[in-house]
């Protein structure tokens, strides 16, 4: 694929902890598909406009895109990379599902890249776009996403090391989007949400109310539950748990009295709480209290997912897209969640579902796919 028959596109995943931009070249392929070649990636700081503000989020997004363009221009010696001007930029940002937020953010980015068409959407749209891209099970590498077999995720019960996210420059993929494919996206990262798209421009959501109200199964929620379980033991109201020792080490304090003061009086942000989630998940292998917390979180997510399946109707046609660090960095938890979802559907419908499932390690891929097909749609309309 050369510079003459391709277009530069950018996909951006602007999250609460970091922003990732992928630069690619796309060209139309046979039978309505697109070929996308990954050329470079850039990263920057948090890009969530809800928590950071629109101006700060826009700066992070611009820095990530500029970093990707600069990286491609400096690592490729050919003259065709000397001047890279994206034709389409698709940005998925947490908190940008609101029309006023997406409008203001889009305006800032469009002013910075006046030659590009810019689209801003909520971050859930990235998982939906990735799930609606057909051929993913055979062509999309495991470091982007992995798909299921009839008996579960493939490879099943696998260590995270085999799916460590990594950007591979020059990877070229053929993709096709089926917008009629119904998708349920389950995200459990710092926060959590379940989102359904019926393939006919209708969407609905469950959860995603923020750490003060819910976000069951999220990293923040797991951290909150760990603190509560620790306080219960220290106050003599709950069973002993390994989490007491783990939190003592985490906060680098010497005794339980200091730990009580820290837990009661420190203002723990959602990000701070989410940083406790890995130790809860690790302790769950040995500690009954931590195991109960993890199982409660997964059951809560499964209940929301069943509501989404009920809303869509035919559970056999649903593609389940799982995202967020709690699920993507812990394959065993993704497996357990799907088992619970299948059990709930089987109990409600008296059938054994065989859902297509994707665990999406790199949501930014969905942004790149969406950019490619939106650009092609514009070309076809001319």
N, C-alpha and C positions, 0 to 999 in steps of 0.2 A: 504494500500500500504506500503510495508516494504522496508528496505534498500536493500534487496537481489534482488528485481525485479524492481528496479527503478534506475534512473540516476539523478544526481544533475545537474541542469542547472541554468544559470543566464541570466536575461534580464536587459538591462541598457538603460535608457533614459537620455542622456547627453545634457542638455539644457543650455540656456544662463544665467539663474539665479541659477539653481541648477542641481544636478545629482542624479538620483534615480536608485537604483539597487534592483531587486527582485530575491530572491533565491527560487527555487522550486525543487520538485521532479517530474519526469515524468516517465510514463510507458505506453507501448502500450496497447490499449484497443481493443475490438472487432470491426470489420467492418472498420478497418483502422483509427480509432480515437485514440487520446491520452488522458490520464488522467494526469492532472497537479495539484499538491498540493502545495499551497503557504506556505512557511515555515518562511521566514524572509524578512525584507527590510532594506536597508541602504541608507543614504543620505550623500551628501557632497556638495561642492561649485560648481561654474559654470564649465561646461564641454564642452563648445563650442570651438573646436580647431581653428575656424576661428577668433574668437575675443580674445581668451585666449592664443593661441599658443598650439602646439601639446603636448609639455612636461607638461604644466600646466593642460591641459585637461586630459591627461593620469593620472596625479596624482589624480585629482578629481574622475575619474572613478575607479581607484584602491582603493581609500579610501572608496567609496560607496560600492564596492563589498566586501572588507574586513570587513566593518561594518556589512553587511548583514550576512556574514559567521560567524562572531564573535557573533552576536546577536542570531543566531540559535543555535550555540554550547553552549552558556551560559544559554539560556532559556529552553532547553530540557535536561533533566537529563539522558536520555537513552544513553548507550555507543555508539549506532549507529550514534550519532551526534558528537562524539568526534573528528573525523577526516573527514572533508568535503572537497572534491576535485571536483570542477565542471568539467563536461565532455564537456560542450559547453557553450560559452558565446557569446551572441548576443548584440551588442552595436549599438544603433541608436543615432547619434550625429548630431546636427545642423552643417552644413558646411562640413560634411563628405561624401557627394555625389561625391565629386571630388576624382578621383582614387589615386592621390598622397597623399592626406590627409588620406584617409582610409587605405592605405598601411602602412604609417608610424605609425599611431595610432595603427593599428592591431599588428604591430611588437612589439611595446613597451608592450602592454597588454599581448601578447603571451609569451614574455620573462618572464613576472612576474608570469604567470600561465602556466608553461610548459606542464602540463598534459591536458590542455583544448584546444579544437578547438575554435578559436576566429573568429568571423565575425563582420565587421564594415560596417555600411550603413548610409545613410542619415536619418534624423529623420522622414521624411515623410513615409518611409518604414514601420515604426511602426504602423501608422494608417492603411496602406493598409493591413498589415498582420492581424491586429485585425479585419478589415472589412471582410477579406476573410475567417476568422474562422467561420464556420457554427455553428448553435445552439446557437449563442450569445444572441438571443432575449429571449430564454427560460432558459438558464443556467447561463449566465454571470451576476453577481450582478450589480445593478444600480450604486454602487460606483466605478465600473470599466467602464461601459458604459451603455447607455440606448438606446433603439431602438424605431422605430416609429410604429404607427398603421396607417391604411388607411387614417385617418383624421388628422394626425400630430404626433408630438412627444408624447410619452407615458411615464408617465402621462403628459398631455399637460398643458402648462402655469403653471408650478410648481415652487415653490420657490427653490433657490439653497440649502437651508438648508437640504432638503431631499436628496440631491445628494452630500453632503460634502464628498470629497475623504477620504477614510480611509482604511488602510490595515488590513485585517482580517486573522490572522495566522490560518492555518489549512484548509482554504477554498480549496475544491477539485472540479475540473471542468473537464468535458469531452468535448473535442474540436476536430474539424476536419477542415482542410483547403481545400478550393476550389480555387486553383490557377487560374482557368479559369473565376472567377468572376470579371467583370470589376468594377473598383472603381474610384471614384473621391474624392480625399482628399482635404478638405478646411481647412487650418490652419490660424487662426488669433490670434497670441499671441503678443510678442514684435514686430515681423514682420508678414508678411502674404504671403501666396503662395497657388496656386491651382495646384494640381498634378493629372494626370490621368494615370491609368494602365489598358490596354485593356484585360488583362487576357491571353495574348499571348506574353509576354515578351517585349511589346512595351509600352513606357512611353512618356509623354509630360508634360510640365509645363507652367504655366502662372503666371505672377507676380513674387514675390520673388526677386525683383531687389535691395532691400535695402532701408533704410530710405531716402537717398538723392534723389532717383528717384521715389519711389512709395510706395509699401507695403500698398496699400489702405485697409482701414478697420482694420488695425492692432492697437495695443496699442500705438505704437510710432506715427503712423499717426493721431490717435485721439488726442494725446497730442499736436502734431504740429498744428492741426486745432484749438485746444482750445487756444493756444498761439496767433495764427493769429487773431481769433475772438476777443480776449481780446485786442490786439493791435489796431484792427480796431475801437473798441469802444473808447479806450483811445485817439486815434488820431482824433476822430470825423468823421471817415469814415464808421462806421458800427453801427448797432442797439445795444441797451443796452442788456447785457446778464449777467446772474447770475454767469457766469464763472469768471468775474472780481473779485467778492468777494471771490469765491472759491480759485482762484489762489493766491490772497492776503493772505488768511489764510494758504494755503499750503506752501508758501515760508516764512511765519511768518514775514511779513513786515507790516508797519503801514499805508502807504498811496500809492496812485496811482503813484506818481512820482517815488518812490522807485521801485514799481512793473515794471514800464516802463524800468528802468535801468536794472533790473534783467532779464527781458525778452529779451532785446536787446543785452546785453553784456555777459550774462552767457553762457558758453559752455554746452549745454544740450545734454547729451549722449542719445542713443536710450533707454537705461534702465530708465533714468530720465524721458524722455518723456512718456514712457509706464506707469509710475507710476501715470500720470495725467489721464489716461483713465478711471479708476473707477469713478472719479468725473464728467467726461463728460457724462458717461452713467447714473449716478444718476441724474444729472441736466436735462437730456433729458426728464425726466418725467414731468418737469414743465416749462422748458425754451425753447422757440422756436428755438433759435440759436443752443443750444446744440442738440436738437432733429434733426435739419437739418444736423448737422455734422454726427450724428450716422446714419441717413438714407442715406446720401451720401456714407458713408463707406460701408454699407450693399449693396447698389446698385452696387458699384464698385466690390465687391466680387461676387455678383450674375452675373454680366456681364462676369467675368472671368470663373465662373462655367458653364455658358451657352456655352462659347467657348469650354470648356472641353467636355461638352455633345455633341456638334456638332462634335468634333473630334472623339468621340467614336461611334457615330451613334445612336444606339437604346437606347433612354433614359429610357425605361421601365426596362432594364436589369441592370442599374447602381445601385451600392450601394454607397450612399453618406456618407463619413466619415468626421465628423466635429471635429476639435481639436483646441487647443490653448486657453489660459485663457479668451480672449475676448468672445469666444463662450461658453466654458464649464462652466464658472463661471456666465454666464448671460443667463439662459435658454430662456428668452423672445427674446433675440437677435438671438439665434439659430432658434427659431420658425419663426421670421420675415425673416431671410435669406432664409429659405426653402420656405416660401410663395413667395418671390421674384423670386427664382430659378424656382419654378413651374410655376409662371406667365410667365416668359420669355420663358420657353419651350413650354407652352401651346400656346403662341402667335406665336412662330416660327413654331411649328409642327401641330397646330390646334388639339391637343389632350390634355387630362387631365392626366398628369403623376401620377403614384402612386409609387414613389420611396421608396426603402428600405433605411432607414437612421439610422446612429449610431452617437451619440454624445459620444466621447471617452474621459472620464475624466482622464484615466491613460494610456497614450501611451506605458508605459513600459510593459503593458500586451502584446502588439503586439510583443515586443522583446522576451518575454518569450515564446510566442506561436511559433514564428519563430525558436527559439533555439530548442524547442522540436521537431518540424517537420524536421528540418535540421539534428538533431541527429538521428532521425528515418530513414531518407533517407540514411544516411551514413551506418547505420546498415543493411538496405535492400540491399545495393550495395555490401556488403561483400560476 
